Amino acid sequence: AEDGIRDVERSRGLGDVYKRQEIRNRRSLGEFKPLEWYFSWDIFIRVIKARRHFIRTWRLLSKNKVAKNKLVYRDVDVLKAFRDYFEYYYKMFLPIMALYYELSLKILEDKRPDLIMLTNEYGGFERSLVFTSRLMGIPTLALQHGVISKYHPGYMYLKDEISESEALSSEYVPIPTKTAVYGPYYKWLLTEVSAYPKSSVVVTGASRYDILKFSNEIYDRTEFCKRYNLDVKKKIVLIGTQPFPLEDVRIQFFDNVLLALKKIPNIQIVIKPHPRENSEWHLQRLKELKCNATVLPPKSDTYEALFVCDLYISLTSTTILEAMILDKPVVVVNLFNLPEILPWVKEGAALSVYKSDDLLPTCLLYTSPSPRDLSTSRMPSSA
């Protein structure tokens, strides 16, 4: 937009603060306000002071010989090896966390909610919200929003990192009052492998998947094919992509899968980008690969795409579990020797491909006139 603000209602950024302040003075959004609504000069000044403090602390730390000697692991100078990361945390990340703390405190003072529900409790702002809610005695409820593994940095903690008595201290990680999880396995994972107090985790099931029980009534393959100009009689192979932090991994996954699928006749390739991805990237890769495929809008209905497909291909994602719930065959692509942190392949509920040469024959198992059936592997054990 000409004033530099793309979407005031949906924005969470703090760029061009002064223009947002003008909008705050011009009109009201009623009960629903963006995060910037609570920004003030007082907060601005406190955050600037906090940033100066963190920068001074970093300068002292980086020159302190005692600190340098303590930050040595197996003869490796950790401070030197990760200097850029330390500098980023002190100069950028910690000041941002100070800003989130100030904003969340002001929001809670204004709204005084009886309960805070979270679908992401370990993000920067969300973590601040959990901490400030404890300060004010407001309970928080976190809803499990995806698959959790024993390697998940947002959930896995040592026993001395979480306070059993919910003490507020810099040495402890603030966790929600209650965390609602999908099933007993995830409660075991958080309370036995991680350090969550048993009283803080409750099994409620995955309410987000309740809708999948009625997928036959909600979704229609014919209508989907008509909307995206697909042939309802041909098989649909759905590829789920993600914004991997390593661009090489992202390209290798995408290119190898597409090059294998383009050799299979009479199939239709559909790509579902992650909501945080830009579909222009996929269109450019398709052009370079000279491959035809339908790229869905990043924020289109993932459940609908999974419902209509005949085969789902991904690397690692919660959508794999959703595809299984919809009884779709799944191929997990692992060309990068990554650890398989989830048991889908081990338990026979999905197939994994470790070499690019195996992609074509594996995909043919599910795109042939007589596709392989994985339903028996997904049946609950009778034991």
N, C-alpha and C positions, 0 to 999 in steps of 0.2 A: 504494500500500500504506500501511497505518497508520504504519509506521516511516519513511515518506518515500522508500523505495527501491523503484523499480519493477521492476528486474530486475538483480540483482547480476552474474549471469553474463554478460549482454550489455551492460551499461552501460559507457560510457566517460567519463561526466561525473564531476566532482569535487565536486559539491554534497553537503552533509550528510556531510562526510568522517568526522566522529566516529562516526556510526552505522555507516559502512562498516568503520571500524576495529574496532568491536565484532564485526561479522560475521567479520572476518579472524581474530579471536581465538577465535570460537566453532567454526568449522568450516573444513574445507579443501575446495578444489575439485580437488584432485589436481594433475595437470600443467598444467591449464588454469586460468589466473587472469586476472581482469579487470585493467585498467590500474591501478585504484585500490589493488590489492593491494600495490603497491610504494610507496605513499605513506607518508611518515613525518614525524615532527616535525622532524627534521633538514632534510628537503627543504622543508617548510613555512617554516622560518625562513630558509633560503637564498633561497627565492623572494620572500619578503617584503622581504628586504634588496635583492634585485635590482630589485624594483618601486620601492622608494624611490630607488634609484640612477637608474633610467630617468626617474622623475618629476622628480628634480633636474636631470637632463640636459635634459629638455624645457623646464623653466623657464628654464634658462640659454640654451638655443638660441632660444627665442621672444623673448628680450630682447636677444640679441646683434646689434648693428648690422652687423657684418661678415657674419654668417650671413644676415641679412635681405637685404643687398645682393647676395650670391651667389645667393640663391634668387629671382632675377628672370629671367624668360624673355620676350623680346619685349615689354618694358615691363610685363609682368604680374607682380605680387607673388605668387609661388607660395605663399609661407608664409601669406599672408593668405587667398588663395583656397581653399587646402586645409588650413586651420588645424584644422578638426574631425578630418580624417583623420590629420594628424600627431599630434594629441593622443591620438587613439584608439590609434595604434601604440605610442606611448611609455607610455601609462598602462595599456593592456590587452593588446595583441597581444604586445609584447616580454616582459612578465612571463609570459604564457602559454607563449611559446616557451622561456623559462627553465625553467618547470615541466616541459615536455616533454623538455627536455635532461636534467634531473635524473632523470626517470622512465626514459627510454630507457637512460641510463647504468647505472642500478641493475638494470634488466632484463637487460642484456647481462652485467653482472658476475655475476648470479645464474645465468643459463642457459648462457652461453658457447657460443653456437651455432656450427656450422661454416659456415653460410651463412644469409643473410637474404633471403627472397623477398618482393617487394613488388608489389602491383597498383595502388598509388598512391604514387608516390615524391615528390610535390611538396606534399602536405598538411603541415600544421604538425607533427604528431607524426612523420609518416613522414620528413620532411626532417631532423628531429632524430635519428631512428634511423640515417639514412644518415651523418650527420656523426659520431655517437658510434661507429658501427661502424668508421669509418675510424680514429678514435683508437685503437681496440682491435685493429686489423688484421683485422677480420672482413669478408669479401667480401659484397657485396650484388648481387642480381639483380632487376632491375625488368622486369615483364612488361607490354607494351603492353596497355592495358585499354579502349581506345576509339580513335576516329578522331582523328588529329592533323592540325592545319592549321598553316600558317605564321604564324597569329595566336595560337596557343595559348600563354598566358603561363606554363604549367607546363613548356614544353619549349624555347621560343625564347629564346636568349641571344646576347649579343655575344661576339666572339672573346676579349675581355679579361676576360670574366666567368667563364670556366671554365679551370682550370689543366690544362695538358697533362701535367704531372708529378704531378697529384693532390695538390698542396700544400694543406694545411689553413690557410686564412687568411680573415679577414673580408671580403677583397676578392673572393673566389671563391665561386661557388655549388657546394655539394657535390652531386655526381651519383653514381648507383650505379656500382659497378665494371663491371657489364655491363647493357645494356638490350636486351631481346629484342623485336624488332618484327615486324610482320605480313609485310612484304615489302621489296624493294629501294627502293621509293619512299620509305618512311618512314626507311630508313637514310640515303638521300640528304638528306632533309629535316632530319634531326638533325645530320648531319655537315657539310653544305654550307650550308644556309640558317641553321641554328643552329650552335652551336660545340662539339658533342660530339666528342671524339677518335674517329677512325675505329675504333680498336681497342676502343672501349667499346661499340659497337653491333653486334649480331649478328642476322641474319635467321633466324627460326625458324618463321615462319608463325603463324597465329592458332589455337592449339589449342582455344580456347574455342568455335570454330565447327565442330570436328570432329563434334560431335553432330548438326549440321544435315544431314549426309550421310545420317543414318539417321532423319530426321524422319518419313518415311512409316511406319516401324516403331514409332516411339515415340508419335506423336500420332494422334488419331482425331477427325475433325470431328463425327461423330455423337455421340460421348461428350461432347465439349465442349458441343455444342448442348443435349444432355439435361441437363447439369450446370447450365447457365445459362438454361434454359427458352427456347431459341431454336429457330427453324424451320430444319432442316437444308437445306431446299430453297431458302431465300431467301438472297440475297447478304448478306455481312457486310462492313461498312465499319468498319475499326479506326482509332481516333484515338489517337495517342500524345501525351501531354501531359508537360510539364516544369514544375518550380517556378521559373519565370522570376523574376529579381530585380525586374523592373518589372511590377507588378500590371496596369497598363494593357495591356501587350503580352500577358500571359497571358489576360486577359479578351477582348481583341479577337480573338486567334487562336481561342479556344474558341467564342465566341459566333458569329462569322462562319461557321465551319465547320458548327456545328450548325444555324444558320438556313438554310444552303444544303442540307444533307442532309435536313432534315425535309420539303423539297419533293419529294424523290424517293420515289415509291411502291415498295412491296415490297422495301425493304431493311431491314437491321437494323444499328443503330449500336451499336458496342461501344467503350468507352473504357478504355484501359490507362493509369492514372496512373503517374507515376514513383515508384519505391520511397520517395522522400523526401516525397511528397505525401500529403495527407490527403484521402481520397475524399469526405469531407463537403463539401468545397469544390465538387466536381463535381456532387454531388447537389443542392446549393443552386442552382448555376447552371442545371441542367436544369429545376428547379422554376420558376425565374424565366422561363426561355425557353419553358416549357410544351412540352418536348420529351421524348420517350421514348427511353431508351438504357440499355444494360446497363453498369454501372460495375464493372470487375474489381477484385479486391483489389490494392492497390499492389504487393505482393510476390508476386503470382501469376506464373506462368511466361510470360515475354514471348515466348519462342520458340513456345509452343503457340498463343498468340493470333495471332501472325504467320502461323503455319502454316494456320490455319483461315480467315483473312480473304481477301476477294476484292479489297480495296483498302486501302492503308495511307496515312494522312494524318498528317503531322507538320510541325514547323517546322525544327528541326535536331537531330539525334540520331544516335548510333551505331546505333540500331534501324533507321534507313533502310538502312544497309548490310546489316543482317541480313535485312530484308525482301527486298532484291535477291537475296541468296544463296538465299532460298526462292522466288525467281522471282515475287514479288508486284509488281503495279504500285504505284508510289509517287507521291504528290502532295506536293510541298514547298510549304508556305504561307509566303509572304514578303510580307506586307502592310505592312511597316514600313521598306522601303528598306534592309534590312540587307545588308551585303556577302556575296556567296555565296562562302564560303571553301573550299568543297569542290566538286569538278567534276562531281557527279552530273547536274545539269541541263545543264550545258555539253556533256557527252558524250552526252546523249540517253538516259541510263539512268533518268531521272525527269522529271516535268513540274513546273514551278513556277508558282504563281499569285501575281500581284502586285497584283491588284485584287479586292475582294470580289465584284464582279459576275461575275467569271470563275470563281468557285468552282463554281457549279452546272453550267455546261456542261462544265467539266473533269472533274468527278466523274461526270457522265453518260457520258463516254467509256468508263468502266470498270465501270459498273453496268448498262449496257444489255444486252439479250440477246446482242448481238454486240460484246463489248468490244474496245477497241483492244489491239494486241499490241506490247509493248515488247521482246520477247526478241531481236529482230534488233539493236537498239541496244546490247544488253548482251553481244553476242558478241565475243570477243577479236579484235583486228585481225589480218588475215592478213599485214600488212606486217612 
